[in-house]
Amino acid sequence: MEMGTGFIKPLVQRMDALFAQQRRFQDLDFAAGTATAASAGPPRLISEEEARAKNRRPPSHFFRHDFNFTIETEEPELAEAVEFLETERFLFATDYPHDDRGGRVKERDIELLQANERLAEVDKEPIRSGNAIALFRLKSAAPSRASGVALGGSGRAAASTPGRLVDVV
């Protein structure tokens, strides 16, 4: 989905507000007439007890623990989204399979990410490669000082673009 990260914070805040509102309505006794039919909402697909048991955490919990977003390095809302959800939720996007002959666009994106003054320096490397390595359980690669080529956990040469060293399995 190519829509940047600007939608994340308002969406999550709105979902949390609706979740809190729903929790307040659950304490009302609709059968006794202490709530109006208009506030009852749509018909339930599961029992009220099952809904309470399953929905103990607000939507923001799931966004912070179960969702990942790819980023476009030039988007102005990136730093705010990273601050809101934490660094681990964001991955560098390659925009594959769009044509990028010679990889010049991605090299520019790496430069833009590095130059982003609104992002903390400690957030840049995880976004560029560390989060993907962790998410996909890849072996990270350490750059060789002599050649600039990375050797992965298997000892084989890995991708050697600076800042994006991943073992090719």
Secondary structure, DSSP 8 states (H G I E B T S, - for coil): --S-STTHHHHHHHHHHHHHHHHHHHTS-TTTTSS-HHHH-S--SS-HHHHHHH--S-HHHHHHHH--EEE-TT-TTHHHHHHHH-GGGEEE---TTS--GGGHHHHHHHHHHHH-TTS-HHHHHIIIIIHHHHHTT--B-EE-TTTS-EE-TTSSEE--STT--B---
